[in-house]
């Protein structure tokens, strides 16, 4: 029997060397870095509180959810997805559990500071998304948390900031302090820059006398500012209304659309003066157009003076009842007849439009009025009465004088006429009560021979009022139809 020699076969060649050599070779495959280093990795897992990142280290890096984004309380799934490449900053190479702690937002912060500093140096523009609405302004994600004050969002102050949430906006950098982690932005500065040329062109086109539409942008003690479309003009309080007002808020409110007239434009100071009342008809013109001498008008006594009493007969319109026109009897003081706040009916005896004066008479208003009467002249109590060039009465539109009936299709005109007639009749009834009350208080006395007023005119003048029997009959027929 032949003895065979068994030799052990070599399975692998030891080309590494000793165990120490092997460990050293493994170490070479592991990346080396220190706290504060910026490293890159790939997202391998997303949990509720953290994200795991493969960075080629002996263990996977951990990014706590609070270190994912500069936005607070963010959902990790909204920031990264598995397989995404991520740059992170090493916060701690090994915590108590031997984990590598990383921060995505710190890495983003470091990168962003460099970019932002360069933009600030060149007076450039940053772009970011509004991620939060905070007290006093907005937080904008520009790679770091930029604060945009509410006063610097638009050209004028914005009250509701909520609509800006999620919007991408551009802004200029006002302040930059890395030590304090402070970045202040201004969108208004950018708007002012971009609109400067447009504003100059707009101002050059504005001319005194032009009528423009605008919106009340703000109210101040001395008036109101109107946005004409990128340029604000001032309506001084004296140009807001024909009547005296204490404050602009008595007439207008922020956001209200108005029509204004351009008074002046100062190109060098970019100032525009506007007038609101210039686009509205002068109330004195309105009064003169809608009232006639001899007409009876309702009013309120506003002030008593030694020479009579002032009565407000329309909004912003006051007339004087001279003391000689207060009563048919001799009067020493206006207080003997009327009191402030009292409602009265007065007769218009003179209208001086140029001097803005109206002369009124309480005495003449009560003369010849029968408290028990049943017939009245509507025109005497404010009903519109028109005459043609020959002095002939103009019938209401839609009324046929031949048939003494209203035509079909003129229902609106008839309704308006009837409303005016009813209003005039209501004033007449109230006037009769005034006359009856005055007769009960004091027995009628002969008027003084020399009673006269520098404010009065011939009381027989009735202007354009209807006072003939034919017209009264016509109106009675119109009423009946």
C-alpha positions in Angstrom: 0.0 0.0 0.0 1.4 3.3 -1.1 1.5 6.1 1.5 0.1 9.4 0.0 1.1 12.7 1.3 -1.8 15.1 1.8 -1.0 18.8 1.2 -3.3 21.6 2.2 -4.4 23.8 -0.7 -4.0 27.7 -0.4 -7.5 29.2 -0.7 -6.6 32.9 -0.8 -3.5 34.9 -0.8 -3.0 37.2 2.1 -2.1 40.4 0.3 -3.2 42.6 3.2 -0.8 41.5 5.9 -1.6 41.4 9.6 -4.9 42.1 11.4 -3.6 45.6 12.1 -3.0 46.1 8.4 -6.5 45.0 7.6 -8.1 47.5 10.1 -5.9 50.2 8.6 -7.2 49.4 5.2 -10.8 49.6 6.4 -10.2 53.0 7.9 -9.0 54.3 4.6 -12.5 53.6 3.1 -14.1 55.8 5.8 -14.3 59.5 5.3 -12.8 61.7 7.9 -14.2 65.0 9.0 -14.6 67.2 12.1 -17.2 69.3 13.8 -18.2 72.3 11.6 -17.3 70.6 8.3 -19.7 70.7 5.3 -20.3 67.2 3.9 -22.5 65.7 1.3 -24.6 62.6 1.5 -27.7 60.8 0.3 -31.0 60.4 2.1 -31.6 56.8 2.9 -34.5 57.0 5.4 -37.0 59.5 6.6 -38.6 59.2 10.1 -41.0 61.5 11.9 -38.3 63.1 14.0 -35.2 62.6 11.9 -33.6 61.9 8.5 -30.8 59.4 8.0 -28.0 60.4 5.6 -25.4 58.1 4.0 -22.2 60.1 4.1 -19.7 57.3 3.7 -19.0 57.2 7.5 -18.9 54.1 9.7 -22.4 55.0 10.7 -25.2 56.9 9.0 -25.5 60.6 9.7 -28.6 61.8 11.6 -30.4 65.1 10.8 -32.9 66.0 13.5 -36.2 67.4 12.1 -35.5 70.7 13.7 -32.2 70.9 11.7 -33.8 70.3 8.3 -35.2 73.8 7.5 -35.2 77.3 8.7 -39.0 77.0 8.7 -40.3 76.0 12.1 -42.3 72.8 12.8 -41.7 71.4 9.3 -42.7 67.9 8.2 -39.5 66.0 7.0 -41.3 64.6 4.0 -41.9 68.2 2.8 -38.2 68.9 2.8 -36.4 65.8 1.4 -37.1 62.5 -0.3 -35.3 59.2 -0.2 -32.4 59.3 -2.6 -32.0 63.1 -2.5 -28.5 64.5 -2.4 -28.1 66.7 0.7 -25.4 69.0 1.9 -25.1 69.1 5.7 -22.9 70.6 8.4 -21.4 68.4 11.1 -22.8 69.4 14.5 -21.3 66.6 16.5 -19.1 63.8 15.2 -20.2 61.4 18.0 -23.0 62.0 20.5 -23.5 59.9 23.6 -24.9 57.2 21.5 -22.0 57.4 19.0 -24.2 58.9 16.3 -23.1 61.5 13.7 -25.3 64.6 14.2 -25.8 66.8 11.1 -27.7 69.9 10.2 -29.1 70.7 6.7 -30.3 74.2 7.7 -26.9 75.2 9.1 -25.2 74.1 5.9 -27.8 76.1 3.9 -27.2 79.0 6.3 -23.4 79.0 5.8 -23.8 78.9 2.0 -26.5 81.6 2.0 -24.5 84.0 4.1 -21.8 84.1 1.5 -24.2 84.7 -1.3 -26.2 87.3 0.6 -23.1 89.2 1.6 -22.1 89.4 -2.1 -25.6 90.6 -3.1 -25.5 93.2 -0.4 -22.2 94.5 -1.6 -23.4 94.9 -5.1 -26.8 96.3 -4.0 -28.5 93.4 -5.7 -31.9 91.7 -5.2 -32.7 88.6 -3.2 -35.6 86.3 -4.0 -37.4 84.1 -1.4 -40.6 82.6 -0.3 -42.7 84.0 2.6 -42.7 81.2 5.2 -44.2 83.0 8.2 -46.3 85.9 9.3 -45.0 87.3 12.5 -45.7 90.4 14.6 -44.6 93.4 12.6 -43.9 91.7 9.3 -42.9 88.6 7.3 -40.2 86.0 7.4 -38.7 85.3 4.0 -36.7 82.2 3.2 -33.6 83.5 1.3 -31.5 80.6 2.4 -31.7 82.1 5.9 -34.5 83.8 7.8 -34.9 87.3 6.4 -37.2 89.7 8.2 -39.4 92.0 6.0 -41.1 94.7 8.1 -44.8 95.4 7.3 -43.9 99.0 6.6 -41.5 98.0 3.9 -43.7 95.5 2.0 -45.5 97.9 -0.3 -45.3 101.6 -1.1 -47.9 102.2 1.6 -48.6 100.4 4.8 -50.3 96.9 4.5 -52.8 96.0 7.2 -53.4 92.3 6.4 -50.2 90.3 5.8 -51.8 86.8 5.5 -52.2 86.9 1.7 -48.4 87.1 1.3 -47.9 83.7 2.9 -46.4 81.3 0.4 -45.7 84.0 -2.2 -42.3 84.4 -3.8 -41.1 88.0 -3.6 -38.1 90.0 -4.4 -36.5 92.5 -2.0 -33.4 94.6 -1.3 -31.2 94.0 1.7 -31.2 96.8 4.2 -29.3 95.3 7.1 -26.9 92.4 7.4 -25.4 91.3 10.8 -24.0 87.7 10.9 -23.1 87.9 14.6 -26.6 88.7 15.5 -28.1 86.5 12.8 -30.0 89.6 11.6 -31.2 90.2 8.0 -33.6 93.0 7.3 -35.2 93.2 3.9 -37.2 95.9 2.0 -39.5 95.3 -0.9 -40.6 98.9 -0.9 -37.1 100.0 -1.7 -37.1 97.8 -4.8 -40.6 99.0 -5.8 -39.5 102.6 -5.4 -36.4 101.9 -7.6 -38.4 100.1 -10.3 -41.2 102.7 -10.3 -39.0 105.7 -10.3 -39.0 106.1 -14.0 -42.7 105.4 -14.3 -43.5 107.9 -11.5 -41.4 110.6 -13.2 -43.2 109.9 -16.5 -46.6 109.9 -14.7 -45.9 113.2 -12.9 -44.8 114.8 -16.2 -48.2 114.0 -17.7 -50.2 115.4 -14.8 -51.4 119.0 -15.4 -53.4 121.4 -13.3 -57.1 121.2 -14.1 -57.0 117.5 -15.0 -59.7 115.3 -13.4 -58.4 111.9 -12.3 -59.8 108.9 -10.5 -58.0 107.5 -7.4 -58.3 105.6 -4.2 -57.9 107.1 -0.7 -54.6 105.5 0.6 -54.3 107.2 3.9 -55.9 109.9 6.2 -53.9 112.4 8.2 -54.8 115.4 10.4 -54.4 117.9 7.5 -56.2 116.0 4.8 -56.1 112.7 2.8 -53.7 111.1 0.4 -55.1 109.7 -2.9 -53.3 107.0 -4.9 -53.6 108.0 -8.5 -51.9 104.9 -9.7 -48.4 104.7 -8.3 -48.3 108.4 -7.2 -50.0 109.7 -4.1 -51.4 113.2 -4.1 -52.7 115.3 -1.1 -56.2 116.6 -0.8 -55.9 119.2 1.9 -58.8 119.3 4.4 -59.9 122.6 3.0 -60.3 120.9 -0.5 -62.3 117.9 0.7 -65.7 119.5 1.0 -67.6 122.7 0.3 -68.8 122.7 3.9 -66.6 123.1 6.9 -65.3 119.8 8.3 -63.1 119.1 11.4 -61.3 116.0 10.0 -60.9 114.2 6.7 -62.5 111.1 8.1 -65.8 113.1 8.2 -65.9 112.9 4.4 -63.7 110.0 3.2 -62.4 106.7 4.3 -59.3 104.5 3.3 -60.0 102.4 0.2 -62.8 104.7 -1.0 -62.7 105.5 -4.8 -62.8 109.2 -5.5 -62.7 111.6 -8.4 -60.3 114.6 -7.9 -59.0 117.6 -9.8 -55.3 118.3 -10.0 -54.5 121.7 -8.5 -50.7 121.7 -8.8 -47.7 119.5 -9.6 -44.2 120.0 -8.2 -41.9 117.8 -10.2 -38.7 118.6 -8.3 -40.4 117.6 -4.9 -42.7 115.1 -6.5 -45.7 116.7 -4.8 -49.2 116.7 -6.2 -52.0 118.8 -4.7 -55.5 117.7 -5.4 -59.1 118.8 -4.8 -62.1 116.7 -4.1 -64.7 119.5 -3.8 -63.6 120.9 -7.2 -65.2 117.8 -8.9 -68.4 118.3 -7.0 -71.0 121.0 -7.7 -70.9 123.9 -5.4 -73.8 123.5 -3.0 -74.6 127.2 -3.4 -75.0 126.7 -7.1 -77.2 123.7 -6.5 -79.4 125.6 -4.1 -79.7 128.5 -6.5 -80.7 126.1 -9.3 -83.2 124.2 -7.3 -84.8 127.0 -5.3 -86.5 130.3 -6.3 -87.2 133.6 -4.6 -90.6 133.3 -2.9 -90.3 129.6 -2.2 -91.0 128.2 1.3 -88.2 126.1 2.6 -87.8 124.0 5.7 -84.8 124.8 7.9 -83.3 124.6 11.4 -82.2 127.5 13.5 -78.5 127.2 14.0 -77.5 130.5 15.7 -79.1 133.5 17.3 -77.4 136.9 16.9 -78.3 140.5 18.0 -79.6 141.2 14.5 -81.6 138.1 13.9 -81.2 134.3 13.5 -79.3 132.0 11.1 -81.3 129.1 9.6 -79.7 126.1 7.8 -81.9 125.4 4.7 -79.6 122.9 3.1 -76.5 120.9 3.8 -73.8 123.6 4.2 -76.2 126.4 3.3 -77.3 128.9 6.0 -79.4 132.1 5.5 -80.2 135.0 7.7 -83.6 135.9 9.0 -83.2 139.5 10.0 -84.8 140.5 13.3 -87.3 142.5 11.3 -88.3 139.4 9.4 -88.9 137.2 12.5 -92.4 138.3 13.3 -95.2 140.7 12.4 -94.8 142.3 15.8 -91.9 144.3 17.1 -89.1 142.1 18.3 -86.2 143.2 20.5 -84.4 139.8 20.6 -84.4 136.8 18.3 -84.9 134.6 21.4 -88.4 136.0 21.8 -89.5 134.2 18.6 -87.1 131.3 17.9 -84.5 129.1 19.7 -81.4 127.3 18.5 -82.2 123.8 17.1 -85.8 124.8 16.3 -87.3 123.6 13.0 -89.0 126.3 11.1 -90.4 127.2 7.6 -89.0 130.3 6.1 -89.6 132.2 2.9 -86.6 132.8 0.5 -86.6 136.6 -0.2 -83.2 137.0 -1.7 -80.3 134.8 -3.1 -76.9 136.5 -3.6 -74.8 133.8 -5.2 -71.7 136.0 -5.6 -71.6 136.9 -1.9 -73.0 133.5 -0.8 -75.8 135.1 1.1 -79.5 134.1 1.4 -82.1 136.3 3.0 -85.0 134.6 4.7 -88.2 135.6 6.3 -90.2 133.8 9.0 -92.8 136.6 9.0 -93.5 136.5 5.3 -93.6 132.7 5.3 -96.5 132.8 7.8 -98.4 135.6 6.1 -101.4 134.7 4.1 -101.3 131.0 5.1 -104.6 129.6 6.2 -104.0 126.8 8.8 -107.4 125.3 7.7 -106.8 125.7 4.0 -107.2 122.8 1.5 -105.5 124.2 -1.6 -101.8 124.8 -2.1 -99.2 125.5 -4.7 -96.8 122.6 -4.9 -94.1 124.8 -6.5 -94.2 127.0 -3.5 -93.0 124.0 -1.4 -90.2 122.8 -3.6 -91.8 120.9 -6.4 -89.9 121.3 -9.7 -91.7 123.7 -12.0 -90.3 124.6 -15.4 -91.3 127.1 -18.0 -90.5 127.5 -21.7 -88.9 130.5 -23.3 -92.4 132.1 -23.7 -93.1 131.7 -20.0 -95.5 128.9 -20.6 -95.7 126.0 -18.1 -93.9 122.9 -19.2 -95.9 119.8 -18.5 -94.1 116.8 -17.0 -92.6 114.3 -19.5 -95.2 111.7 -20.3 -98.3 113.9 -19.4 -100.7 114.7 -22.2 -102.2 118.2 -21.6 -105.0 117.5 -24.1 -106.3 114.3 -22.5 -105.1 115.4 -19.1 -103.8 111.8 -18.6 -100.4 110.1 -18.4 -99.2 108.3 -21.4 -98.3 104.6 -21.4 -94.6 103.8 -20.8 -94.0 106.8 -18.5 -94.7 105.1 -15.3 -91.3 106.0 -13.8 -91.9 109.7 -14.6 -95.3 109.6 -13.2 -94.1 107.9 -10.0 -91.4 110.6 -9.6 -93.9 113.4 -10.1 -96.2 111.9 -7.6 -93.4 111.5 -5.0 -92.4 115.2 -5.5 -96.0 116.3 -5.1 -96.5 114.2 -2.0 -93.3 115.7 -0.5 -94.4 119.2 -1.3 -97.8 118.5 0.3 -96.2 117.1 3.4 -94.1 120.3 3.8 -97.3 122.4 3.3 -99.1 120.5 6.0 -96.2 120.9 8.4 -96.0 124.6 7.6 -99.7 125.1 8.4 -99.0 123.6 11.8 -96.3 126.2 12.3 -98.6 129.0 11.4 -101.4 127.6 13.7 -98.9 127.4 16.6 -97.7 131.0 16.0 -101.4 132.2 16.0 -102.1 130.4 19.3 -99.0 131.9 21.0 -99.5 135.6 20.0 -102.4 137.5 18.4 -101.5 139.0 15.1 -100.4 142.6 15.2 -100.1 145.1 12.3 -96.6 145.1 10.8 -94.5 148.2 11.5 -94.5 150.7 8.7 -90.8 151.0 8.7 -90.0 147.3 9.1 -87.3 146.6 6.5 -84.2 144.6 6.1 -81.0 145.2 4.2 -81.1 141.5 3.4 -84.6 141.4 2.1 -86.0 142.0 -1.3 -89.5 142.7 -2.7 -91.6 140.0 -1.2 -94.0 140.1 -4.2 -91.2 138.6 -6.3 -91.9 134.9 -6.9 -89.2 134.1 -9.4 -90.2 131.0 -11.4 -92.9 129.9 -9.0 -96.3 129.0 -10.2 -98.9 131.3 -8.7 -101.7 131.6 -11.3 -105.0 129.8 -11.0 -104.6 127.9 -14.2 -101.4 126.2 -13.1 -102.9 125.4 -9.7 -105.8 123.8 -11.5 -103.5 121.8 -13.8 -101.6 120.5 -10.8 -104.9 119.5 -9.1 -105.7 117.6 -12.3 -102.3 115.9 -12.4 -102.8 114.9 -8.8 -106.2 113.4 -9.6 -104.7 111.3 -12.4 
